[in-house]
Amino acid sequence: MIGLGCSRPVERDPNALVVMLPRDAEQLDPRFVGDPYGLRVSRLIFASLVTIDPRTLEVIPDLAESVEAVSATKFEVRLREGLRFSDGSALDARDVVATFEGVVDPSLRSRYAQNYRRISEMQVPDPRTIVFILREPHATFLTDLELPIVRRQDAFRRIATPEVPLPIGAGPYRLVERKPGLLELRANPHWHRGAPKFPSLRMVVIRDDNTRALRMLAGQGDLAVGSIPPLLLPLFEQDAQFETRSAPGISTIYLGFQTTSSKLRDVRVRRAIGYAIDRDLLVQAKYQGLARVTDSWIPHGHWAELAAKPPRAFDPDRARALLDKAGVLDPPGPEPRMRLVLRTTSERFRQSVARAIAAMLDEVGVEVDVRPSEAATLIADLNRGRFEMTLLQVPEVIEPNVLSWFFDSSRIPGPRSEGANRWRYRNPELDSLFELGRSTVERAGRRAAYERVQRILSRDVPVLPLWQPNTVAVVRRGSQFDVPRDGRFGTLAF
């Protein structure tokens, strides 16, 4: 199946690079986007003051010519000269100010409003300069400047809607058609970097992994980034039309634990599960070796990586000993073994990994029932605490303070709080370290704070990081495409 029910292949445009997607972009307004493909596509349509280099993961100027930290609470941004949106209208400091004012306006209800309420004032000395004054020091503000800029007439309304179907941005491409399962993009003639690599992009959604691979092999696609399962990659390695390219990824596959569950409250049980899983074997068997075993969500090579600590070893005897000390191998009552439910998505490949993990846990005396669900149902249940274990993937961690969204005590999801601390994990020391990392501007101090964060998480195991898959692209041979570490589509343009 293509897209949302199409039964026939979409006709090829010989001048367009056809990009295969496993899911549709749910939202393209960058102030509301929360799905991974909405994020990736919207960043082709819109541009920001700064962006993340897809190869080094460092912050680099985009619409900004320069960004200067005048003090811990004052940042001066100088725009490039002659900036324009894709409709030809000028982009200047007024659009930047309107974008940042709009994102915090209560009537707009942007999902990112809280991030920008720390701005107390914006000054505009001239049309190319914006001075941001913060209420207090905030080390992550530089990455917060990645907020895509919209036209000032769009700043206080939703775009990419039925009323405004083709949003105007300043990115490398402009959206010319959108319908279920298909996005058409053309080069933005006013993009500040010049002409992007490819004059047009056609993004086609094919939800089934096998169908997506077969359509690629049949010549109906040119590029698939992170959307061909590792077990299907040999098909392309044997085909002269294609080649596979990869780069170290920044997403992490992990097991999450409901730490308030009676079965998993004891940290010895969670540690035992970590020792019972042969991660190296799973990386070889399931990922063809295209992943890196890890004990952290911080990507390999990142400035905050805890590089000196080797990953937890596979040690089933130690796992059994820990389970025995926790009293779960021979519990009183009629149940002879510990039984857990492992929740995961309905994606076939993810289910196969979950079942392999269940088989390994069975070897140490833990019986695991794998139960797949649609992603929306799964996340809703996790947010309500209706789970014991879950196998998930955190898509990217570039700014390490994002860990607070998943582990700070204030981020347990509920009627009065937002966050992704679905594990119900509470640690006052960790909360203090997140605040230290947020408010410390100097990188060495931040690194020390986040190294301590990683050690605490490794000790308490509210989640068990497993591995960081490479970003793998299947590319039509001869295409000028560099694989981005972040899995986004920025290297389609430059």
C-alpha positions as a printed Julia matrix, in Angstrom:
494×3 Matrix{Float64}:
  0.0     0.0     0.0
  1.18    3.53   -0.74
  0.25    6.3     1.65
 -3.18    6.16    3.2
 -4.9     3.63    1.01
 -3.54    4.27   -2.51
 -3.5     1.0    -4.42
 -1.37    2.03   -7.39
  2.2     3.34   -7.54
  2.57    7.1    -7.87
  3.89    8.02  -11.34
  7.56    8.95  -11.49
  8.63   12.52  -12.2
 11.99   12.12  -13.97
 13.2    15.47  -12.57
 12.36   14.73   -8.94
 14.29   12.79   -6.33
 11.76   10.32   -4.91
 12.16    9.87   -1.15
 10.4     6.93    0.46
  8.86    7.54    3.92
  7.37    4.97    6.29
  4.89    7.45    7.76
  3.2    10.66    6.71
  4.13   14.03    8.16
  1.33   14.65   10.64
  2.06   18.36   11.07
  4.16   20.86    9.09
  3.67   24.0    11.17
  7.03   24.01   13.01
  5.49   25.54   16.14
  3.28   22.48   16.58
  5.2    19.65   14.97
  5.81   16.68   17.24
  6.11   13.72   14.88
  9.52   12.76   13.43
  8.62   13.14    9.75
  6.79   16.39   10.34
  9.97   17.67   11.97
 12.2    16.51    9.11
 10.03   17.84    6.3
  9.21   21.15    8.02
 12.94   21.86    8.36
 13.2    21.75    4.56
 10.44   24.36    4.21
 11.45   26.67    7.05
 14.77   28.07    8.22
 15.95   29.14   11.68
 18.43   31.59   13.09
 20.74   28.66   13.79
 20.66   25.02   12.81
 22.35   21.77   13.82
 25.16   20.6    11.58
 23.94   17.14   10.43
 27.47   15.75   10.51
 29.08   17.28   13.62
 25.89   17.94   15.67
 27.25   21.39   16.56
 25.13   24.55   16.39
 25.93   26.61   13.26
 24.46   29.88   11.9
 21.61   29.63    9.39
 19.54   32.79    8.86
 21.88   34.43   11.35
 25.2    35.75   10.14
 26.43   35.68   13.72
 25.23   35.01   17.26
 27.12   36.62   20.12
 26.62   35.84   23.81
 27.12   39.33   25.23
 26.5    37.96   28.74
 24.82   34.96   30.35
 21.43   36.61   29.79
 22.01   38.68   26.65
 22.4    37.36   23.08
 22.87   39.52   19.98
 21.84   38.01   16.64
 22.88   39.58   13.34
 20.87   38.44   10.28
 22.37   37.76    6.88
 21.85   40.49    4.33
 19.07   40.19    1.75
 17.08   37.34    3.33
 13.77   36.44    1.69
 10.94   33.99    2.17
 10.06   31.6    -0.63
  7.32   33.97   -1.89
  9.96   36.67   -2.42
  8.98   38.83    0.55
 11.77   40.23    2.72
 12.73   38.53    5.97
 14.04   40.89    8.64
 14.16   41.41   12.39
 10.42   42.14   12.55
  9.63   38.6    11.36
 12.01   37.14   13.93
 10.47   39.12   16.79
  6.94   38.26   15.65
  7.82   34.54   15.48
  9.14   34.5    19.04
  6.23   36.61   20.31
  3.7    34.42   18.55
  5.07   31.14   19.87
  4.36   32.24   23.47
  0.99   33.85   22.73
 -1.68   31.93   24.7
 -4.14   32.13   21.82
 -1.77   30.25   19.51
 -1.18   27.44   22.02
  2.13   26.29   20.59
  3.52   23.12   22.13
  6.86   24.92   22.51
  5.62   28.01   24.3
  7.22   27.12   27.63
 10.7    27.04   26.06
 10.5    30.71   25.04
  8.83   32.3    28.07
 12.31   32.78   29.5
 12.78   35.67   27.03
 11.98   38.89   28.9
 12.69   41.35   26.08
 13.67   41.6    22.42
 15.34   44.75   21.14
 15.7    45.69   17.45
 18.49   48.26   16.97
 18.19   47.9    13.17
 16.39   45.66   10.62
 19.16   43.04   10.75
 19.8    42.89   14.5
 17.83   41.32   17.36
 18.98   41.43   20.99
 17.44   38.75   23.21
 17.33   39.48   26.96
 16.65   36.43   29.15
 15.07   36.41   32.6
 17.92   34.24   33.91
 20.96   32.36   32.54
 19.91   29.48   30.31
 22.66   27.44   28.66
 20.36   25.8    26.1
 19.18   29.09   24.62
 21.57   28.78   21.67
 19.86   25.57   20.55
 16.46   27.14   21.35
 17.24   29.61   18.55
 16.59   26.75   16.13
 12.92   27.78   16.18
 11.91   28.15   12.48
 11.04   31.72   11.47
  7.64   32.44    9.92
  6.37   35.59    8.19
  5.11   38.15   10.67
  1.6    37.91    9.17
  1.66   34.17   10.03
  3.16   34.51   13.51
 -0.12   34.51   15.43
 -2.08   31.97   13.39
 -1.76   28.32   12.47
 -0.39   27.5     9.03
 -0.13   24.26    7.03
 -3.88   23.89    7.6
 -6.81   23.54    5.17
 -7.12   27.34    5.31
 -3.36   27.84    4.7
 -2.38   24.59    2.96
  0.97   25.65    1.48
  2.97   27.43    4.19
  5.64   29.98    3.27
  9.08   29.58    4.8
 12.71   30.52    4.12
 14.15   27.01    3.88
 15.74   25.34    0.86
 12.41   24.07   -0.52
  8.84   25.29   -0.88
  5.83   23.02   -0.56
  3.81   22.94   -3.79
  1.44   20.03   -3.15
  0.32   18.05   -0.13
 -2.1    15.17    0.01
 -2.28   11.97    2.03
  0.8     9.89    1.29
  2.47   12.47   -0.95
  4.46   15.7    -0.56
  5.85   17.66   -3.5
  8.62   20.18   -2.88
 10.45   22.5    -5.28
 13.67   24.42   -4.78
 13.2    27.79   -3.11
 14.68   30.34   -5.58
 15.26   32.78   -2.71
 17.13   30.44   -0.36
 20.08   32.25    1.17
 22.53   29.4     0.42
 21.71   29.33   -3.29
 20.33   26.35   -5.19
 19.85   23.18   -3.11
 21.39   19.9    -4.31
 18.17   18.59   -5.83
 15.76   20.84   -7.78
 12.67   18.98   -6.57
 11.69   16.31   -4.07
  8.79   13.9    -4.13
  8.12   12.27   -0.78
  5.98    9.14   -1.0
  4.61    7.33    2.04
  4.65    3.52    1.98
  3.84    2.13    5.39
  4.74   -1.53    4.92
  8.48   -2.3     5.13
  8.47   -5.08    2.55
  6.38   -3.1     0.07
  8.63   -0.07    0.49
 11.72   -2.16   -0.27
 10.12   -3.84   -3.28
  8.99   -0.5    -4.73
 12.51    0.83   -4.35
 13.96   -2.2    -6.1
 11.38   -1.78   -8.88
 12.76    1.7    -9.59
  9.98    3.73   -7.98
 12.19    5.36   -5.36
 15.63    6.94   -5.12
 16.27    7.36   -1.43
 15.18    5.88    1.9
 16.75    7.28    5.07
 16.43    5.07    8.13
 13.32    3.4     6.74
 14.61    0.1     5.33
 14.86   -2.52    8.11
 18.37   -3.97    8.52
 17.21   -7.46    7.55
 16.2    -6.13    4.1
 19.43   -4.23    3.41
 21.16   -7.23    1.7
 18.58   -6.96   -1.1
 20.01   -3.56   -2.01
 23.62   -4.54   -1.51
 23.1    -7.16   -4.22
 21.47   -4.7    -6.65
 23.7    -2.6    -8.9
 21.13    0.25   -8.92
 21.63    1.02   -5.23
 24.16    1.35   -2.48
 23.81    1.61    1.27
 25.51    4.42    3.15
 25.6     4.92    6.91
 26.72    7.26    9.66
 26.74    6.85   13.46
 23.2     7.58   14.63
 21.92    9.7    17.49
 18.77    7.75   18.37
 18.69    5.1    21.1
 16.68    1.9    21.42
 15.86    1.26   25.06
 13.76   -0.65   27.57
 11.7     1.55   29.88
 10.56    0.29   33.29
  7.55    1.24   35.38
  9.65    1.83   38.51
  6.63    1.99   40.83
  5.47   -1.48   39.73
  5.69   -4.1    42.48
  7.68   -6.35   40.14
 10.19   -3.72   39.02
 10.46   -1.45   42.06
 13.62   -3.26   43.21
 16.57   -1.86   41.25
 18.25   -5.28   41.4
 15.57   -6.66   39.09
 16.11   -3.85   36.57
 19.88   -4.36   36.71
 19.44   -8.1    36.27
 17.44   -7.55   33.09
 20.34   -5.49   31.78
 22.84   -8.29   32.41
 20.52  -10.89   30.84
 20.38   -9.25   27.39
 23.2   -10.03   24.96
 23.19   -6.69   23.18
 26.2    -7.45   20.99
 24.48  -10.56   19.64
 21.28   -8.64   18.92
 23.18   -5.87   17.12
 24.82   -8.47   14.88
 21.72  -10.6    14.34
 19.08   -7.89   13.99
 21.05   -4.87   12.74
 23.72   -6.53   10.63
 26.25   -4.89   12.95
 24.99   -1.39   12.06
 24.49   -0.18   15.64
 26.58    0.6    18.71
 25.89   -0.86   22.15
 25.46    1.91   24.71
 24.47    2.59   28.32
 23.43    6.18   27.64
 21.11    8.29   25.52
 23.97   10.7    24.72
 25.23    9.97   21.17
 28.7     8.63   20.59
 31.13   11.48   19.92
 28.91   14.11   21.55
 30.66   16.58   23.84
 28.62   15.31   26.82
 29.28   11.61   26.18
 30.47    9.58   29.16
 33.21    7.97   27.08
 35.31    6.46   29.87
 32.63    4.07   31.1
 32.4     0.75   29.18
 28.91   -0.62   28.46
 27.33   -3.12   30.86
 28.51   -6.64   29.96
 26.32   -9.62   29.1
 26.41  -11.76   32.25
 23.46  -14.16   32.71
 24.95  -15.69   35.87
 25.07  -12.25   37.48
 21.5   -11.65   36.3
 20.3   -14.83   38.03
 22.18  -13.93   41.21
 20.56  -10.47   41.33
 17.12  -11.93   40.7
 17.72  -14.5    43.43
 18.73  -11.78   45.93
 15.61   -9.83   44.97
 13.54  -12.93   45.8
 11.84  -13.28   42.41
 13.26  -16.56   41.11
 11.48  -18.71   43.69
  8.68  -16.53   45.05
  6.07  -17.82   47.51
  2.7   -18.76   46.08
  1.52  -20.74   43.05
  3.43  -18.73   40.4
  6.8   -20.48   39.91
  8.45  -17.76   37.83
  8.52  -13.99   37.47
  6.23  -12.83   34.67
  6.39   -9.45   32.92
  4.55   -7.82   30.04
  6.68   -6.04   27.42
  4.79   -3.38   25.46
  6.04   -2.21   22.08
  4.79   -0.82   18.78
  3.13   -2.87   16.08
  6.11   -2.39   13.74
  7.27   -5.85   12.63
 10.98   -5.29   13.12
 10.48   -3.84   16.62
  8.34   -6.86   17.53
 11.07   -9.24   16.37
 13.61   -7.47   18.59
 11.19   -7.59   21.54
 10.69  -11.34   21.12
 14.44  -11.92   20.99
 14.81   -9.99   24.25
 11.98  -12.03   25.78
 13.79  -15.26   24.84
 16.97  -14.05   26.57
 15.09  -13.11   29.72
 13.44  -16.52   29.72
 16.92  -18.05   30.02
 17.41  -16.37   33.41
 13.98  -17.23   34.77
 11.85  -14.26   33.69
  8.85  -15.04   31.49
  7.95  -12.15   29.18
  4.73  -11.65   27.24
  5.3    -9.35   24.24
  2.25   -7.22   23.46
  2.37   -4.88   20.44
  0.09   -1.86   20.08
 -0.4     1.01   17.69
  1.93    3.86   18.61
 -0.79    6.26   19.8
 -2.39    3.62   22.05
  0.99    2.6    23.44
  2.04    6.16   24.32
 -1.33    6.89   25.93
 -1.0     3.81   28.13
  2.6     4.63   29.04
  1.63    8.17   30.04
 -1.01    6.73   32.36
  1.45    4.22   33.85
 -0.34    1.21   32.35
  2.72   -0.91   31.61
  5.56   -2.88   33.19
  8.24   -2.75   30.48
  8.32   -1.07   27.09
 10.68   -1.23   24.11
 10.96    2.2    22.52
 13.3     4.52   20.64
 14.24    8.08   21.59
 14.78    9.73   18.18
 17.55   12.2    18.96
 19.46   13.8    21.8
 21.52   16.76   20.61
 21.06   19.09   23.57
 21.67   16.96   26.72
 19.21   18.97   28.79
 16.45   17.19   26.87
 17.1    14.32   29.31
 15.21   16.36   31.9
 12.03   15.91   29.83
 12.35   12.15   30.4
 13.79   11.93   33.93
 13.09   15.09   35.95
 10.59   14.5    38.77
  8.43   17.36   37.48
  8.08   15.67   34.07
  5.91   12.73   35.11
  2.92   12.99   32.74
 -0.38   13.79   34.36
 -3.35   16.17   34.29
 -1.24   19.05   35.65
  2.17   18.24   34.24
  3.76   17.6    30.87
  6.73   15.39   30.13
  7.9    11.92   29.2
  9.02   10.6    32.6
  6.71    7.65   32.1
  8.85    5.54   34.44
  7.6     7.59   37.44
 11.24    8.01   38.46
 12.04   10.55   41.18
 15.52   11.64   42.25
 16.1    15.08   43.86
 19.84   14.94   43.14
 19.15   14.37   39.46
 16.67   17.26   39.4
 19.36   19.54   40.86
 21.88   18.4    38.25
 19.44   19.18   35.44
 19.02   22.69   36.84
 22.8    23.05   37.1
 23.27   21.91   33.5
 20.56   24.3    32.33
 21.89   27.37   34.13
 25.64   26.82   33.68
 26.81   28.49   30.47
 30.43   27.24   30.43
 30.67   23.85   28.65
 33.1    22.16   31.07
 30.67   22.75   33.93
 27.79   21.44   31.88
 29.77   18.35   30.89
 30.48   17.57   34.54
 26.78   17.89   35.42
 25.61   15.62   32.59
 28.32   13.05   33.26
 26.95   12.77   36.79
 23.42   12.51   35.37
 24.47    9.57   33.21
 26.16    7.79   36.13
 23.04    8.12   38.28
 20.77    6.83   35.5
 23.15    3.92   34.9
 23.0     3.08   38.62
 19.22    3.41   39.07
 18.18    2.04   35.64
 14.77    3.69   35.18
 15.43    2.9    31.53
 17.92    0.48   30.02
 19.65    1.89   26.91
 20.43   -0.92   24.5
 22.07    0.42   21.35
 22.28    3.4    19.01
 21.45    2.31   15.45
 23.42    3.82   12.6
 21.56    6.17   10.31
 21.42    3.99    7.19
 20.35    5.3     3.81
 19.55    3.27    0.72
 20.59    5.52   -2.16
 20.28    5.22   -5.9
 23.86    4.85   -7.08
 25.4     8.13   -8.21
 23.13   10.35   -6.08
 24.89   13.18   -4.27
 23.59   12.45   -0.82
 25.58   12.46    2.41
 24.03   10.51    5.27
 23.16   12.87    8.14
 23.88   11.67   11.66
 20.66   13.26   12.89
 18.45   11.35   10.42
 16.93   14.59    9.15
 16.92   15.66    5.52
 19.3    18.63    5.73
 21.89   17.01    3.46
 19.31   16.93    0.66
 19.93   20.65    0.42
 23.61   21.21    1.26
